[in-house]
Amino acid sequence: MDLAHVIAFNVTLLAAIASPGPAMLYIIRNTLAHGRRVGLFTAWGLGVMAATWTLLALLGLDAVFQIVPWAYTVCKLVGAFYLIHIAWKTWRHARAPLADAPTPPARAFLGGVLVNLSNPKSVLFSAAVLVVIFPAGLGVGDKGLIVFNHLGVEFLVGSVLVMLLSTRRISAGYLRAKFIFDRIAAGVMGLLGLRLLLSR
């Protein structure tokens, strides 16, 4: 493994992180609704689980899913219903004002973990990317470097996004259009959950 492999992996990661999906919607909504601190803990939870999927891919979980397909199906169903649950809660509370009680950082972190845990396809994606980019026969040290590199990229990109979203002007804009934004976010997350539920 050399620097060119790591750069190629990081470019792929940045493209995946920037693509619209449940993780991106969740971090945007949590940051706008609850502020910078909650947004950061959400981003870190998302990052920890994303890097964990890469670790599991390196350990061969994708092969386990192929050998035991019902395990993948169970993970997918649980994840789909979790996304639909979040969508339903967001839709129901779209008209409600923001709660006075602050969201605990631990809950924001766990929410981030659960959102990225909700998509077991991530381990299949990670496995495919790893096979294409890195040479065969990686040692333990190389695998550890890949996982920590992934975690670092997730933390950096997530933190920068939160800092940009938590400016006063953007937060005020969200508060003015909370109902519309929450309904759109709920609709998209619900559709993503249904797509995961119905996909093979």
Secondary structure, DSSP 4 states (H G I P E B T S, - for coil): --HHHHHHHHHHHHHHHHS-SHHHHHHHHHHHHH-HHHHHHHHHHHHHHHHHHHHHHHTTHHHHHHHSHHHHHHHHHHHHHHHHHHHHHHHHTSSSPPPSSPPPHHHHHHHHHHHHHT-THHHHHHHHHHHHHSPSS--HHHHHHHHHHHHHHHHHHHHHHHHHHTSHHHHHHHHHTHHHHHHHHHHHHHHHHHHHHH--
